[in-house]
Amino acid sequence: MQLDARMKTQTTITRIERRSKPRVDCAYTAIVRGRARNQEKFQEPGRVLNFSVSGLYVHLKRSVEIGRELLVAMWFEPTHHSAQTSTIVMRGQVVRAELLADGSYGVGLKLAQHRFL
């Protein structure tokens, strides 16, 4: 039985952007502090892959529970406009945590506070 070409349908998946603020893609070095799933305090290097005024996404070596509070210190590299390195410290709540193919974890934070040093 042959299907009429007019009866074939295509499925298109469209992602609806839920963020209210635009994200900046990046790869900034960061230090992340918080409490692990076992309640132990930790501090480890991470890599911020995108951020906005309201949130960020960081790769970590460990899993962190949704709802946990983390502190992230991120460095901006010097540019041709400024020889100084800028640092921003952000505090936020984990709203997303996923195991990635390489064994690291992708962690999304909703920011509550930030400050440039």
PLY file of the C-alpha trace (Angstrom):
ply
format ascii 1.0
element vertex 117
property float x
property float y
property float z
element edge 116
property int vertex1
property int vertex2
end_header
0.00 0.00 0.00
1.42 3.35 -1.04
0.74 6.48 1.01
-0.42 9.55 -0.80
2.26 12.28 -0.52
-0.41 14.71 0.69
-1.13 12.49 3.70
2.45 12.37 4.93
3.17 14.73 7.79
6.40 16.08 9.14
6.96 16.59 12.81
8.92 19.67 13.73
10.05 20.16 17.29
10.23 23.78 18.30
11.87 24.77 21.55
10.16 27.64 23.23
12.59 29.95 25.00
11.41 30.34 28.59
14.13 32.71 29.70
13.14 36.33 30.12
16.72 37.63 29.84
19.15 36.94 26.96
22.04 34.54 27.60
25.70 35.12 26.74
27.56 32.02 25.54
31.05 31.82 27.01
33.68 29.51 28.51
34.86 31.28 31.67
36.86 29.69 34.45
35.11 29.65 37.80
35.41 28.40 41.36
32.20 26.88 42.74
31.44 26.45 46.44
28.51 24.69 48.04
27.33 21.50 49.68
27.32 18.15 47.90
24.52 15.58 48.07
26.16 14.08 51.19
26.09 17.51 52.94
29.88 17.89 52.69
31.15 21.35 51.85
33.06 21.50 48.57
35.03 23.93 46.47
36.04 22.97 42.95
36.88 24.50 39.58
34.11 24.76 37.02
33.49 26.19 33.59
30.62 28.68 33.06
29.21 28.02 29.58
26.54 30.72 29.53
25.08 33.36 31.82
22.60 36.21 32.02
21.50 38.68 34.64
19.14 36.03 36.08
21.02 32.73 35.74
23.99 30.69 34.57
24.98 27.22 33.39
28.20 25.67 34.72
29.97 22.32 34.25
31.13 20.60 37.45
32.80 17.30 38.31
30.18 16.48 40.95
26.42 16.19 41.18
24.55 18.86 43.11
20.93 18.58 44.28
18.24 20.81 42.85
17.40 23.48 45.42
20.95 23.76 46.79
22.59 27.15 47.05
25.94 27.61 45.30
28.47 30.44 45.24
30.26 30.95 41.91
33.30 33.21 41.39
33.94 33.82 37.68
36.84 35.64 36.02
36.63 37.72 32.85
39.83 37.66 30.84
41.67 40.94 30.16
40.84 42.58 26.84
42.52 45.13 24.61
40.40 47.77 26.44
41.61 46.77 29.90
44.63 44.89 31.20
42.81 44.02 34.43
40.93 40.82 35.11
37.39 41.38 36.38
35.78 39.01 38.86
32.10 38.55 39.56
30.80 36.55 42.51
27.28 35.12 42.18
25.00 33.28 44.58
22.13 31.21 43.27
19.89 28.20 43.63
20.31 25.04 41.56
17.31 24.65 39.23
18.78 22.06 36.87
21.38 19.30 37.25
22.14 16.74 34.57
24.74 14.04 34.01
26.64 14.71 30.78
28.16 12.17 28.37
31.72 12.86 29.62
30.77 12.09 33.24
30.66 15.73 34.36
27.48 17.53 35.41
25.70 20.47 33.84
24.22 22.69 36.54
21.79 25.55 35.97
21.48 28.26 38.62
18.83 30.90 39.17
20.81 33.86 40.51
19.78 35.60 43.71
22.74 37.95 44.07
25.86 39.07 42.22
28.72 41.45 42.89
31.75 42.61 40.91
35.02 42.63 42.84
0 1
1 2
2 3
3 4
4 5
5 6
6 7
7 8
8 9
9 10
10 11
11 12
12 13
13 14
14 15
15 16
16 17
17 18
18 19
19 20
20 21
21 22
22 23
23 24
24 25
25 26
26 27
27 28
28 29
29 30
30 31
31 32
32 33
33 34
34 35
35 36
36 37
37 38
38 39
39 40
40 41
41 42
42 43
43 44
44 45
45 46
46 47
47 48
48 49
49 50
50 51
51 52
52 53
53 54
54 55
55 56
56 57
57 58
58 59
59 60
60 61
61 62
62 63
63 64
64 65
65 66
66 67
67 68
68 69
69 70
70 71
71 72
72 73
73 74
74 75
75 76
76 77
77 78
78 79
79 80
80 81
81 82
82 83
83 84
84 85
85 86
86 87
87 88
88 89
89 90
90 91
91 92
92 93
93 94
94 95
95 96
96 97
97 98
98 99
99 100
100 101
101 102
102 103
103 104
104 105
105 106
106 107
107 108
108 109
109 110
110 111
111 112
112 113
113 114
114 115
115 116
